[in-house]
Amino acid sequence: MRTPLLVRYGTTKDGARVKVADIYTVSEHGITRDKIDPEALKITDRLNQEGFEAYIVGGAVRDLLLGKRPKDFDIATNALPRKVRKIFRHSRIIGKRFRLVHVQYGKKILEVSTFRSGETGEDNNIYGTLEEDVKRRDFTCNALYYSPKEQYILDYVGGFSDIKKGKLRSLIPLSMIFQEDPARMVRAVKYAVSSGFNIPFPLKRRMKREAVLLERISPSRLTEELLKILQSGYSREMFISLLNYDLLKYFLPWVNERIKSKTGKALGEAFWSSLKVLDLSVQENKKELSKGRLLFFLFSPFIDIRKNDSAPEELVKEAFKKGKEILYPLTPPNADIEEGVRLLCKSKGIRLPRIPGKYKKKPSPESGHKRAV
């Protein structure tokens, strides 16, 4: 790994000049503006015009360096949330634990966060500098800052080198990383599988020891992580890793119990096969699959639904109840679970009545009211 061409310097308390970050130019990292989401560019360019710093951060930079197309382009800035909200008309401030701004372009939402301070305490809405924000991130691979304006990457923690080496390295002491946020265990699995990173042994050991901490995470947040896994295109390998690290029993306890039981070999094989089909479907489709279709692949191996003397509506009701049991304690919207159940019925050749209003045709221009003359 060659030394970067540029370096950013800072000063110590006694005024001494010291290196604080490596700067990688476009000739070294290969990320040009045309690879950035157009709406993300609009946001960073506008913030720059208003006199603020603005960077593409986190997973987007990591994926671009790995030659992948990011699903999300998150932005970090030194502009305070209220200022960001004022600059972008179609935006709103969200969050209590830490305030963020969601900027909306049509159906697309981009997340803009203000640099966080290194201070800790009950109030997480203490804003700071870019240098402080870096230290609040979980792994080095997520701590790179890409400037669309200058087309360089700022690297304060050696993340560029770690990505090139395929190394997952924590920025937070092992004793604290999962105590602060147990969901990092799930994310570590996701990064390792989707990006081909190696999880160091001490981090693996810590994950197994502290898997029970996942019980602290709210069902809604775990549900969000589940949907990301199912939409990743690597769900089969991710679930295998969750199982191996003893994380699945706190994530999807019903599924964990069934596929680990002595009589669950066939169920397990059906489950892995279903996830493999899902991953191929995700990888082949340019558009994201609906949440209901994702859940269909997850719970269909475990729901034995077949034609019988029961009314179709009763079959749906029983399958829906079973789907809720399989997913507990996760809480996807009921509408998504029902969509998954209906897809399951369809795959078994069971005809269901249409949902009122769902398939209503839009009126043609000719059928509309005539203009008054």
Buried (B, 14 or more C-beta within 10 A) or exposed (E): EEEBEEEBEEEEEEEEEEEBBBBBBEEBBEBEEEBBBEBBBBBBBBBBEBEBBBBBBBBBBBBBBBEEEBEBBBBBBBBBBEBBBEBBEEBEEEBEEBBBBBBBBEEEBBBBBBBBBEEEEEEBBEBBEBBBBBBBBBBBBBBBBBBBBEBBBBBBBBBBBBBEEEBBBBBBEBEEBBBEBBBBBBBBBBBBBBBEBEBBEEBBEBBEEBBEBBEEBEEEBBBBBBBBBBBBBBBBBBBBBBBEBBBBBBBBEBBBEBBEEEEBEEBBEBBBEBBBEBBEBBEEEEEEBEBBBBBBBBBBBBBEBEEEEEEBEEBBBBBBEBBBEBBEBBBBEEEBBBBBBBBBBEEBEBEEEEEEEEEEEEEEEEEEEEEEE
